[in-house]
Amino acid sequence: MSNEVVVLGAGMVGTATALALQARGYDVVLLDRNEPGSETSYGNAGVIQGEACEPYALPRDIATLWRIARKTDNSVDWDLPGLWRLAPSLFTYWRNSAPARHRRTSLAYAALIRRATRDHAGWIAASASEALIRREGYRLIFRDSASFEVQARKAEKWRALYGIGYDREDSAALAIAEPALRRPLAGAIRWHDAWTCSDPGALVKAYAAYFGRRGGSLVKADLCGLEQSGRGWRVLSSAGPIETENVVVALGPWSPQALEPLGYRVSLIRKRGYHMHVEYPRADADPSNTRLNLLLIDAAIGAVYAPMRAGLRVATGADLSAIEPDGMPRQLERAYAAARDLLDLGAPVANSRWAGMRPCTPDMLPLVGAAPRHRGLWFNFGHGHQGFTLGPTTGNLLAGVMAGDSVDDVLPLAPSRLATA
Ligand SMILES: Cc1cc2nc3c(=O)[nH]c(=O)nc-3n(C[C@H](O)[C@H](O)[C@H](O)COP(=O)(O)OP(=O)(O)OC[C@H]3O[C@@H](n4cnc5c(N)ncnc54)[C@H](O)[C@@H]3O)c2cc1C
């Protein structure tokens, strides 16, 4: 077994991959230009989504598409240059979102998701991160009864298909469960199988620190290029070259750029998302009835209200626009207004506005496994909406493949399906 690995990217995916390889006896270097967990794995909503058995399909019903086209659906924003640039990938995504294909994809996806909390659990304990984690699920809230009923039927289907646990909470039950809500809503689905994290970046940092304590090497440097060499690979970085037998590309949304010079064209749909922090509960508020019990996802607004150490993190859905707005993004503005409508919020936390990109593949599955044409080169990226959830799972799977375990579990994830020359 070749024993040396450089893992590129210390987000949740790269860090968890480094831990899994280290546990199997590899000599691992984890390289990132930033501190671990400073990019997408910092800015997400912090849900370890053990309930998310079906990946986000591109909507295909006319009513939703019309709302998106008119920009009245806050879960998606777009501009024409962005759509034009993404057109080929969006077309593939559209085809893969057809019900029959999406069902097949969901079977592979559900197999990953159902392992996710278990795969995190060991690293949470080993890295002494219990204080960051709550294992009580979250609430998907509804402002109108029609959408609530649609989702309740979907939840029932998921329970039957995937064994996912949930409670249906009608308007009165929701008001009792979340007294901080300032007005009645139609109801909520309380998913049980998800865990929430009060500081996603800190969890990745804790995993990385544990990797370091166990003898792993963390290198803070910019990746400048990859060359094949006598040993296997030479990783060119701002800290100098590193010779190694294996390289794992876990650079999240930046992975295609690193692979392009080697002749791989990988189309990722980078769905931008935003967050901001708001003081919560308000400093002068009565703490007995102003604190949310669980994280909320506001279905009508496509926004997450996540109680975190830094305040309430208000996070948005997907922006496909080519250009990131200079000022407050429209989706975030609407999400913040919707949060204020429901909760007694304090002031926005200064300089807390953030933007990042979900690295989504057009077939909704991450790329995990051997590079199609280069020995000793491995992929682990493209985790889309659920990379914070799935990092430890695909990390374990990739480490298994590299060590020569059975590859059956990862066959649907094989990079050869998407990485074209
Ligand atoms: C608003 C929002 C909310 C989300 N909510 C959730 C959620 O609740 N649950 C969930 O599971 N997922 C969520 N996601 C998705 C999740 O955040 C991502 O799928 C996940 O963080 C991807 O992890 P990663 O390790 O692949 O990428 P990243 O965390 O982005 O890591 C990539 C790393 O590569 C490094 N890098 C890039 N280029 C170079 C270079 N040239 N040299 C050196 N280093 C480099 C970067 O510094 C970075 O640290 C959300 C995403 C967004 C945007």
PDBQT file of the ligand as one rigid body, heavy atoms in Angstrom, charges set to zero:
ROOT
HETATM    1  C1  LIG A 501     -25.739  29.136   2.774  1.00  0.00    +0.000 C 
HETATM    2  C2  LIG A 501     -25.318  27.674   2.824  1.00  0.00    +0.000 A 
HETATM    3  C3  LIG A 501     -25.912  26.832   3.758  1.00  0.00    +0.000 A 
HETATM    4  C4  LIG A 501     -25.542  25.480   3.804  1.00  0.00    +0.000 A 
HETATM    5  N1  LIG A 501     -26.068  24.690   4.792  1.00  0.00    +0.000 NA
HETATM    6  C5  LIG A 501     -25.674  23.400   4.906  1.00  0.00    +0.000 A 
HETATM    7  C6  LIG A 501     -26.137  22.596   5.961  1.00  0.00    +0.000 A 
HETATM    8  O1  LIG A 501     -26.890  23.033   6.830  1.00  0.00    +0.000 OA
HETATM    9  N2  LIG A 501     -25.739  21.294   6.016  1.00  0.00    +0.000 N 
HETATM   10  C7  LIG A 501     -24.876  20.784   5.085  1.00  0.00    +0.000 A 
HETATM   11  O2  LIG A 501     -24.577  19.593   5.154  1.00  0.00    +0.000 OA
HETATM   12  N3  LIG A 501     -24.353  21.545   4.106  1.00  0.00    +0.000 NA
HETATM   13  C8  LIG A 501     -24.730  22.840   3.987  1.00  0.00    +0.000 A 
HETATM   14  N4  LIG A 501     -24.231  23.623   2.985  1.00  0.00    +0.000 N 
HETATM   15  C9  LIG A 501     -23.301  23.019   2.018  1.00  0.00    +0.000 C 
HETATM   16  C10 LIG A 501     -21.912  22.819   2.643  1.00  0.00    +0.000 C 
HETATM   17  O3  LIG A 501     -21.506  23.991   3.300  1.00  0.00    +0.000 OA
HETATM   18  C11 LIG A 501     -20.874  22.444   1.571  1.00  0.00    +0.000 C 
HETATM   19  O4  LIG A 501     -21.343  21.352   0.805  1.00  0.00    +0.000 OA
HETATM   20  C12 LIG A 501     -19.572  22.007   2.238  1.00  0.00    +0.000 C 
HETATM   21  O5  LIG A 501     -19.126  22.987   3.159  1.00  0.00    +0.000 OA
HETATM   22  C13 LIG A 501     -18.489  21.757   1.210  1.00  0.00    +0.000 C 
HETATM   23  O6  LIG A 501     -17.333  21.391   1.936  1.00  0.00    +0.000 OA
HETATM   24  P1  LIG A 501     -15.947  21.221   1.212  1.00  0.00    +0.000 P 
HETATM   25  O7  LIG A 501     -14.992  20.766   2.233  1.00  0.00    +0.000 OA
HETATM   26  O8  LIG A 501     -16.143  20.411  -0.021  1.00  0.00    +0.000 OA
HETATM   27  O9  LIG A 501     -15.606  22.712   0.701  1.00  0.00    +0.000 OA
HETATM   28  P2  LIG A 501     -15.019  23.967   1.521  1.00  0.00    +0.000 P 
HETATM   29  O10 LIG A 501     -15.508  23.981   2.904  1.00  0.00    +0.000 OA
HETATM   30  O11 LIG A 501     -15.235  25.182   0.687  1.00  0.00    +0.000 OA
HETATM   31  O12 LIG A 501     -13.464  23.648   1.566  1.00  0.00    +0.000 OA
HETATM   32  C14 LIG A 501     -12.640  23.822   0.436  1.00  0.00    +0.000 C 
HETATM   33  C15 LIG A 501     -11.300  24.314   0.938  1.00  0.00    +0.000 C 
HETATM   34  O13 LIG A 501     -10.395  24.419  -0.175  1.00  0.00    +0.000 OA
HETATM   35  C16 LIG A 501      -9.532  25.507   0.109  1.00  0.00    +0.000 C 
HETATM   36  N5  LIG A 501      -8.908  25.958  -1.141  1.00  0.00    +0.000 N 
HETATM   37  C17 LIG A 501      -9.523  26.336  -2.288  1.00  0.00    +0.000 A 
HETATM   38  N6  LIG A 501      -8.617  26.655  -3.216  1.00  0.00    +0.000 NA
HETATM   39  C18 LIG A 501      -7.383  26.474  -2.656  1.00  0.00    +0.000 A 
HETATM   40  C19 LIG A 501      -6.047  26.640  -3.134  1.00  0.00    +0.000 A 
HETATM   41  N7  LIG A 501      -5.758  27.072  -4.368  1.00  0.00    +0.000 N 
HETATM   42  N8  LIG A 501      -5.044  26.362  -2.276  1.00  0.00    +0.000 NA
HETATM   43  C20 LIG A 501      -5.284  25.913  -1.011  1.00  0.00    +0.000 A 
HETATM   44  N9  LIG A 501      -6.529  25.749  -0.515  1.00  0.00    +0.000 NA
HETATM   45  C21 LIG A 501      -7.573  26.026  -1.329  1.00  0.00    +0.000 A 
HETATM   46  C22 LIG A 501     -10.431  26.560   0.725  1.00  0.00    +0.000 C 
HETATM   47  O14 LIG A 501      -9.678  27.484   1.499  1.00  0.00    +0.000 OA
HETATM   48  C23 LIG A 501     -11.391  25.707   1.562  1.00  0.00    +0.000 C 
HETATM   49  O15 LIG A 501     -11.000  25.633   2.915  1.00  0.00    +0.000 OA
HETATM   50  C24 LIG A 501     -24.575  24.974   2.900  1.00  0.00    +0.000 A 
HETATM   51  C25 LIG A 501     -23.968  25.828   1.980  1.00  0.00    +0.000 A 
HETATM   52  C26 LIG A 501     -24.325  27.174   1.943  1.00  0.00    +0.000 A 
HETATM   53  C27 LIG A 501     -23.627  28.084   0.963  1.00  0.00    +0.000 C 
ENDROOT
TORSDOF 0
